[in-house]
Amino acid sequence: MKIYVDFDDCLCETARSFSDIADRMFGIRVPYEKMHFFNLQKSFELTDEQFEKLMLEGHRPEVLLSYQETPGAATVVNRWVDRGYEVSIITGRPFSAYEPSRIWLDRHGMKRVKLFCLDKYGRENFMKGSDFSLKLEDYYKMQFDYAVEDSPLAFRFFDHLPELKVLVYDRPWNRENELPGVNYQRCTNWEEIEKSVL
């Protein structure tokens, strides 16, 4: 069994942290439940300059290390590994965030999972000179049986796997999106995710 797991807002509560960062930096307070867009610039109504500053702040190593674990994530991931499943964390974070991301996983008991940085969202637009550890052509050679993802913008990366079962982690920014097909299932927590992986 091969499982793709997204990092932000699947393993950790990134959006909740960005809500606090936007409030601290710009005095813009958008409660988590009101974050209706995956695009944080749109959710917080930020200028291009503010958005760039927000993203740079949110990707500083000490900030990345401070994100809270999504309840149950490490427990389920480790049970999968114990069963012999191959779990790959595929994050849209740039490779400059790899080391603190790896440390975060290790500190939260997920030392046995692989971590890859894939440019899912055109991060080059705000983090100049970014590079990624996983090239698109190599990603498309990978095979998965299940995927855990929260971002509707990432669903396009599953089109090449018609049998893939996608477990959509329920978040405010994906609730108004119609799921792309019968292989997509909405889950509200890691307990539901675990039960869905047969």
C-alpha positions as MATLAB code, in Angstrom:
seq = 'MKIYVDFDDCLCETARSFSDIADRMFGIRVPYEKMHFFNLQKSFELTDEQFEKLMLEGHRPEVLLSYQETPGAATVVNRWVDRGYEVSIITGRPFSAYEPSRIWLDRHGMKRVKLFCLDKYGRENFMKGSDFSLKLEDYYKMQFDYAVEDSPLAFRFFDHLPELKVLVYDRPWNRENELPGVNYQRCTNWEEIEKSVL';
ca = [
       0.000    0.000    0.000;
       1.395    3.389   -1.026;
      -0.022    6.533    0.557;
       0.497   10.190   -0.360;
       0.026   12.609    2.553;
       0.055   16.390    2.268;
       1.856   18.255    5.048;
       0.147   21.585    5.749;
      -3.366   21.357    7.203;
      -3.260   17.568    7.032;
      -0.392   16.837    9.425;
      -0.222   20.257   11.074;
      -2.418   23.295   11.662;
      -0.696   25.697    9.279;
      -3.681   27.883    8.406;
      -4.469   28.524   12.072;
      -0.884   29.714   12.526;
      -1.057   31.944    9.453;
      -4.225   33.514   10.868;
      -2.213   34.501   13.949;
       0.716   35.718   11.833;
      -1.522   37.952    9.685;
      -3.033   39.421   12.826;
       0.378   40.064   14.376;
       1.989   41.503   11.246;
      -0.853   43.505    9.713;
      -3.633   43.679   12.293;
      -5.794   41.582    9.952;
      -7.802   39.025   11.869;
      -9.642   36.372    9.917;
     -10.846   33.520   12.134;
      -9.962   30.047   10.931;
     -13.573   29.127   10.113;
     -13.841   32.225    7.897;
     -10.847   31.221    5.764;
     -12.890   30.297    2.710;
     -10.037   30.404    0.191;
      -6.933   28.214    0.040;
      -5.239   31.284   -1.408;
      -4.277   33.115    1.797;
      -3.810   36.381   -0.059;
      -7.494   36.214   -0.956;
      -8.622   34.942    2.465;
      -6.818   37.780    4.268;
      -7.307   40.388    1.494;
      -3.586   41.174    1.386;
      -1.600   43.253   -1.066;
       1.105   41.476   -3.061;
       3.732   42.960   -0.752;
       1.886   41.870    2.396;
       1.376   38.367    1.005;
       5.059   37.967    0.228;
       5.974   39.095    3.750;
       3.383   36.733    5.249;
       4.700   33.743    3.344;
       8.316   34.495    4.146;
       7.442   34.809    7.836;
       5.408   31.602    7.815;
       8.315   29.689    6.276;
      11.003   30.781    8.732;
      12.424   27.632   10.387;
      11.395   28.571   13.924;
       7.862   29.340   12.731;
       7.573   26.059   10.789;
       8.703   24.187   13.890;
       6.008   25.865   15.997;
       3.008   24.535   14.041;
       0.698   22.319   16.071;
       0.110   18.735   14.982;
      -3.315   17.927   13.603;
      -4.832   15.602   16.236;
      -4.261   11.938   15.485;
      -1.995   12.455   12.468;
       1.203   10.906   13.832;
      -0.656    8.009   15.452;
      -2.340    6.987   12.192;
       0.740    7.538   10.032;
       2.819    5.378   12.358;
       0.210    2.624   12.372;
       0.363    2.611    8.573;
       4.159    2.347    8.639;
       3.931   -0.464   11.212;
       1.665   -2.343    8.778;
       4.310   -2.011    6.073;
       2.587    0.756    4.125;
       4.844    3.175    2.250;
       3.944    6.720    3.349;
       5.291    9.696    1.408;
       4.768   13.264    2.583;
       4.417   15.408   -0.554;
       4.512   19.060    0.473;
       4.205   22.242   -1.546;
       6.804   23.850    0.699;
      10.012   24.890   -1.083;
      13.168   22.884   -0.494;
      14.506   25.702    1.701;
      11.873   24.525    4.207;
      12.938   20.873    3.974;
      15.227   20.746    7.016;
      12.789   22.290    9.541;
       9.975   20.242    8.014;
      12.029   17.061    8.465;
      12.824   18.070   12.048;
       9.124   18.735   12.704;
       8.206   15.264   11.439;
      10.938   13.655   13.534;
       9.884   15.541   16.677;
       6.309   14.425   16.148;
       7.303   10.780   15.872;
       7.197   10.439   12.084;
      10.863    9.644   11.509;
      10.101    6.732    9.187;
       8.212    8.624    6.473;
       9.742   10.070    3.322;
       9.463   13.811    2.686;
       9.383   15.414   -0.761;
       9.026   19.076   -1.763;
       6.956   19.527   -4.945;
       6.022   22.873   -6.504;
       2.259   22.391   -6.319;
       1.330   26.061   -6.188;
       3.921   28.118   -8.102;
       5.806   29.088   -4.931;
       8.499   30.659   -7.112;
       6.090   33.592   -7.379;
       6.757   34.708   -3.818;
       9.938   32.962   -2.745;
      12.426   34.004   -5.387;
      14.971   31.385   -6.344;
      13.049   28.552   -4.686;
      13.810   25.040   -5.721;
      12.138   21.735   -4.964;
      13.456   18.256   -4.250;
      10.866   16.476   -6.406;
      10.511   17.362  -10.082;
       7.096   17.088  -11.694;
       8.234   14.461  -14.181;
       9.502   12.300  -11.312;
       6.354   12.835   -9.262;
       4.232   11.625  -12.186;
       6.181    8.353  -12.183;
       5.163    7.682   -8.577;
       2.204    5.434   -7.797;
      -0.183    5.761   -4.858;
      -3.236    3.857   -3.656;
      -4.512    6.625   -1.366;
      -3.902   10.340   -0.973;
      -4.679   12.622    1.971;
      -4.997   16.220    0.749;
      -6.855   19.390    1.760;
      -6.209   21.715   -1.182;
      -8.542   21.737   -4.204;
      -5.632   23.284   -6.138;
      -3.651   20.064   -5.644;
      -6.331   17.717   -6.970;
      -4.983   18.133  -10.520;
      -1.871   16.246   -9.439;
      -4.002   13.107   -9.125;
      -5.419   13.033  -12.658;
      -2.806   10.513  -13.821;
      -3.935    7.980  -11.197;
      -7.538    7.031  -12.095;
      -7.756    4.352   -9.374;
      -6.421    6.610   -6.610;
      -8.708    7.114   -3.614;
      -8.413   10.708   -2.382;
      -9.299   11.439    1.237;
     -10.043   15.147    1.410;
      -9.302   16.568    4.841;
     -12.309   18.781    5.569;
     -11.236   22.436    5.865;
     -13.137   25.742    5.466;
     -11.454   26.447    2.097;
     -12.582   23.188    0.475;
     -16.148   22.905    1.767;
     -17.726   24.826   -1.095;
     -15.836   22.837   -3.724;
     -17.569   19.958   -5.413;
     -15.329   16.911   -5.185;
     -13.988   15.902   -8.621;
     -15.222   12.315   -8.690;
     -16.428    9.204   -6.914;
     -12.873    8.384   -5.774;
     -12.877   11.498   -3.574;
     -14.166   11.256   -0.009;
     -14.394   14.020    2.580;
     -12.995   13.192    6.044;
     -13.258   15.383    9.133;
     -10.443   13.842   11.179;
      -7.660   11.265   11.159;
      -9.874    8.591   12.670;
     -12.123    8.770    9.599;
      -9.090    8.789    7.334;
      -7.704    5.643    8.950;
     -11.034    3.843    8.649;
     -11.180    4.732    4.957;
      -7.862    3.099    4.140;
      -8.662   -0.568    3.573;
];
